[in-house]
Each structure stands twice: as structure tokens, then as C-alpha cells.
Amino acid sequence: MRPEAVEGDRVVFDAEETRHLARVLRLVPGDSVQVVDGRGTEFTVRLESIEGRAAAGTILARSSSVSESPLAITLAQGIPKGDKMEWIVRTVTELGVARIVPLLTERSIVRLEPGRWRDRARRWQRVAKEAAKQSGRAVIPAVEAPRSIQEFAEDAGTADLRLCLWEGERRGLREILDATRGSVASALLVVGPEGGLAPREVETLQARGFTSASLGPRILRTETAGPVGVALLQARYGDLGAPRR
């Protein structure tokens, strides 16, 4: 649900959420439901009314969600063709990323006007919201507007790990992680589109403190590489494979 849906101890659900409560979950007034606000808080709500396109309820309890990873990952993904980006957004949201940055790279096939890219970003944000809801996350990762890889490199922000996946690199990601010292609470991961990152793009990233790494002897498709990289980071520093809390 939207954070603004909460007013004191009362929650008002929008039309889409009401339809899900009534038609999918088949709840009725008096039933209780667990909901999250997209910012890390989980609520137990007793439904008071479900009428038409609106439902409302009373908050019985609230708590911080335990479904978020201790590792904050930003995936900067070269935009692939077709609907592959939606699949990537959905999958890495399930894997617990904190932020997704679509990248316009030298080898990107899709070319659109700026306004159409904003429409795509809004669509990808809706996909992230749906995936967060399905996977039981309390935080919806932000999907930013597409930007060039140069712009991203110059304004990527700080992180304990700054990595780019590149098939031209001999060192594997596991080797690089094994050599990493100190605690790791945040990571930036850059993945190219079909065809991967161009060598000069890798050089641009390396000049900004990124370390290039391969995922092994086999070349993975772009829609595979990002989720695999995220999964390896979550298994090493996050909560993938941890017992349920």
C-alpha cells in the first residue's frame, strides 16, 4: 500500500488494493490482513469496510519488517530489448535489491525519445511494486529514469563494493570477493545489455573506482547475468540462504 494511505490508526486502501483484498484474498469486514507501506513498516490491519472501489481498516499492530537484506545493492542494468528489463526488475526485486538504474550504453539496441523512457521507467516501477508485494518485501526498490553510463559513473554514489560485470575480465567475481577486506553493507553492480559493456565503458567505470569481474568461463545472457551477480552478493554479504526470521 502507499505510505500516505496511513492516517493515524486508520488505513484507506485504493481501488487496486481493494480489488485484491476482495477478489483475490476474498476478505470481508472483520478479517485481519498483513500489509506493508513500501518503506519498511509492516501493519496488522482489521478490515472495517470493503465497498466498491475503496476499503478501510484499523491498525492493530505495526512493526519494522524483517524481510529486508542487510546489504543495500544498486543494480545498474544496460537496457535490453523487448520485455527482458521487466523480467530483470522483477527478479532482482525478489532477490532484495535496493535500487535499479537503467543504463543507456554504447551497445544498447533500444532507442527512444526522453518522454518515452520516462514512461518505461514508470512501468518498471510498477513491476517492482508488484514483485515486492509478491515476495513479501516491505520496501519497494526505486527504479530511476534511464541515464547514460557516463552520467551514472560520475554520480554513482558511495558503496563498499563497486563492481562491473565484463566478459573480457580474467578475474572472477568470487576471487574478487574473497580478496575483499572489511565489512560490506552496500554494493554497486553494473551489467551491460546484449553484447555486454564496450571496453571504453569499462575503462570509464574503472577510472571511477569500479572493479571489473567475470562470472566464470561461460558467457551469460544479460537477463541472467544481473540476477546471478545479485544472488552471489546476497549469498556472501546479505541474507540469501539465511533461515527465515
Secondary structure by P-SEA (a helix, b strand, c coil): cccccccccbbbbcaaaaaaacccccccccbbbbbbcccccccccccccccccbbbbbbcbbbbbcccccbbbbbbccccccaaaaaaaaaaaaacccbbbbbbcccccccccaaaaaaaaaaaaaaaaaaaaaacccbbbbbcccccaaaaaaccccccbbbbbbccccccaaaaaaacccccccbbbbbbccccccaaaaaaaaaabbbbbbcccccccaaaaaaaaaaaaaaaccccccccc
